Amino acid sequence: MSATIRRATLADCPRMMELVRELALYERAPDQVTVSMEHFEQSGFGPHPVWWAFVAEENGVVQGFALYYIRYSTWKGQRMYLEDILVTEQARGRGLGAELMKALIQEAKDKNFTGITWQVLEWNEPAFNFYRKFNAFLDPEWVNATLELQ
């Protein structure tokens, strides 16, 4: 089975949200997905997009995606922030995640970003193993902080 890695389109958003919900279940936080489809679509394909994505498609079905936005570091400059990379459970082990990661790396190089940053849950050993294949530095020192706005 051959996969196609391509830029996400507006038409991919419903399938991408299905995969977001699958990821939330895997990460033990299914009730945390509160974004509306309209907001998701406008944020990626409205007049001022704030995210971009690649999808992995097999036989016309999106089996994975990688969504990023631009982060600015006062120390390093513009960097890609990888918000989510996911391959649906039934399609894992076929190299789709690696192909998505390669597309992200090429995109970061093409846009002259100084690097790629992301988070991974400390218990997610399969993700750690995946990122190690790309020689990623996994920093145990920084602590996440979030301020929720109601």
KOLKOL-272769 format. One record per residue (C-alpha): residue number from 1; chain; x, y, z. Coordinates in steps of 0.1 Angstrom, whole numbers, plus 5000, padded with zeros to 4 digits. Example, Ala and Ser with C-alpha at 12.3 -4.5 7.8 and 13.67 -1.06 7.14 Angstrom:
! residues 2
[node 1 'A' [5123 4955 5078]]
[node 2 'A' [5137 4989 5071]]
***
This chain:
! residues 150
[node 1 'A' [5000 5000 5000]]
[node 2 'A' [5015 5033 4990]]
[node 3 'A' [5007 5065 5009]]
[node 4 'A' [5006 5101 4998]]
[node 5 'A' [5019 5129 5020]]
[node 6 'A' [5003 5162 5010]]
[node 7 'A' [4992 5195 5025]]
[node 8 'A' [4959 5194 5043]]
[node 9 'A' [4929 5210 5027]]
[node 10 'A' [4897 5224 5042]]
[node 11 'A' [4880 5192 5031]]
[node 12 'A' [4903 5172 5053]]
[node 13 'A' [4892 5190 5085]]
[node 14 'A' [4864 5166 5095]]
[node 15 'A' [4887 5135 5092]]
[node 16 'A' [4915 5154 5110]]
[node 17 'A' [4891 5161 5139]]
[node 18 'A' [4882 5124 5141]]
[node 19 'A' [4919 5117 5145]]
[node 20 'A' [4922 5145 5171]]
[node 21 'A' [4895 5127 5191]]
[node 22 'A' [4913 5094 5187]]
[node 23 'A' [4945 5110 5200]]
[node 24 'A' [4926 5125 5230]]
[node 25 'A' [4913 5090 5238]]
[node 26 'A' [4948 5076 5236]]
[node 27 'A' [4961 5104 5258]]
[node 28 'A' [4934 5097 5284]]
[node 29 'A' [4917 5131 5279]]
[node 30 'A' [4887 5126 5256]]
[node 31 'A' [4867 5154 5273]]
[node 32 'A' [4894 5179 5267]]
[node 33 'A' [4886 5184 5230]]
[node 34 'A' [4863 5213 5230]]
[node 35 'A' [4872 5231 5197]]
[node 36 'A' [4843 5235 5173]]
[node 37 'A' [4846 5224 5137]]
[node 38 'A' [4840 5259 5125]]
[node 39 'A' [4868 5273 5147]]
[node 40 'A' [4892 5245 5136]]
[node 41 'A' [4884 5252 5099]]
[node 42 'A' [4887 5290 5103]]
[node 43 'A' [4920 5287 5122]]
[node 44 'A' [4936 5267 5094]]
[node 45 'A' [4918 5280 5063]]
[node 46 'A' [4903 5313 5071]]
[node 47 'A' [4917 5347 5061]]
[node 48 'A' [4944 5346 5087]]
[node 49 'A' [4955 5309 5092]]
[node 50 'A' [4974 5301 5124]]
[node 51 'A' [4981 5265 5117]]
[node 52 'A' [4992 5244 5087]]
[node 53 'A' [4992 5206 5083]]
[node 54 'A' [5003 5176 5063]]
[node 55 'A' [4981 5145 5059]]
[node 56 'A' [4991 5109 5051]]
[node 57 'A' [4965 5094 5028]]
[node 58 'A' [4961 5058 5017]]
[node 59 'A' [4936 5048 4991]]
[node 60 'A' [4918 5081 4995]]
[node 61 'A' [4915 5079 5033]]
[node 62 'A' [4935 5102 5056]]
[node 63 'A' [4953 5079 5080]]
[node 64 'A' [4974 5105 5098]]
[node 65 'A' [4983 5141 5100]]
[node 66 'A' [5009 5165 5114]]
[node 67 'A' [4997 5200 5124]]
[node 68 'A' [5021 5228 5132]]
[node 69 'A' [5022 5266 5138]]
[node 70 'A' [5050 5291 5141]]
[node 71 'A' [5065 5298 5175]]
[node 72 'A' [5089 5326 5181]]
[node 73 'A' [5119 5321 5204]]
[node 74 'A' [5137 5353 5216]]
[node 75 'A' [5168 5331 5217]]
[node 76 'A' [5165 5312 5184]]
[node 77 'A' [5140 5331 5162]]
[node 78 'A' [5112 5315 5143]]
[node 79 'A' [5106 5278 5150]]
[node 80 'A' [5080 5253 5140]]
[node 81 'A' [5058 5241 5168]]
[node 82 'A' [5045 5206 5162]]
[node 83 'A' [5011 5206 5179]]
[node 84 'A' [5001 5171 5169]]
[node 85 'A' [5014 5142 5148]]
[node 86 'A' [4992 5112 5147]]
[node 87 'A' [4987 5081 5126]]
[node 88 'A' [4955 5062 5133]]
[node 89 'A' [4960 5030 5152]]
[node 90 'A' [4951 5007 5124]]
[node 91 'A' [4977 5023 5101]]
[node 92 'A' [5007 5024 5125]]
[node 93 'A' [5038 5005 5116]]
[node 94 'A' [5037 5013 5079]]
[node 95 'A' [5060 5043 5080]]
[node 96 'A' [5034 5070 5077]]
[node 97 'A' [5046 5088 5108]]
[node 98 'A' [5081 5089 5096]]
[node 99 'A' [5070 5103 5062]]
[node 100 'A' [5050 5130 5080]]
[node 101 'A' [5080 5139 5101]]
[node 102 'A' [5102 5141 5070]]
[node 103 'A' [5077 5165 5054]]
[node 104 'A' [5078 5186 5086]]
[node 105 'A' [5115 5187 5086]]
[node 106 'A' [5116 5197 5049]]
[node 107 'A' [5090 5224 5055]]
[node 108 'A' [5110 5238 5085]]
[node 109 'A' [5141 5239 5063]]
[node 110 'A' [5122 5255 5034]]
[node 111 'A' [5108 5282 5056]]
[node 112 'A' [5142 5288 5073]]
[node 113 'A' [5129 5279 5108]]
[node 114 'A' [5157 5274 5133]]
[node 115 'A' [5142 5241 5145]]
[node 116 'A' [5111 5221 5155]]
[node 117 'A' [5097 5220 5191]]
[node 118 'A' [5070 5198 5205]]
[node 119 'A' [5057 5182 5237]]
[node 120 'A' [5053 5145 5245]]
[node 121 'A' [5037 5129 5275]]
[node 122 'A' [5062 5114 5298]]
[node 123 'A' [5044 5080 5298]]
[node 124 'A' [5042 5078 5260]]
[node 125 'A' [5071 5054 5254]]
[node 126 'A' [5061 5047 5217]]
[node 127 'A' [5063 5084 5210]]
[node 128 'A' [5097 5087 5227]]
[node 129 'A' [5110 5058 5206]]
[node 130 'A' [5096 5074 5174]]
[node 131 'A' [5113 5108 5181]]
[node 132 'A' [5146 5092 5191]]
[node 133 'A' [5148 5078 5155]]
[node 134 'A' [5151 5114 5144]]
[node 135 'A' [5178 5122 5170]]
[node 136 'A' [5154 5145 5189]]
[node 137 'A' [5166 5159 5222]]
[node 138 'A' [5140 5152 5249]]
[node 139 'A' [5144 5178 5276]]
[node 140 'A' [5133 5167 5311]]
[node 141 'A' [5140 5201 5326]]
[node 142 'A' [5111 5223 5314]]
[node 143 'A' [5077 5222 5330]]
[node 144 'A' [5045 5230 5311]]
[node 145 'A' [5024 5259 5322]]
[node 146 'A' [4989 5266 5311]]
[node 147 'A' [4964 5294 5319]]
[node 148 'A' [4929 5285 5308]]
[node 149 'A' [4906 5314 5299]]
[node 150 'A' [4869 5310 5303]]
***
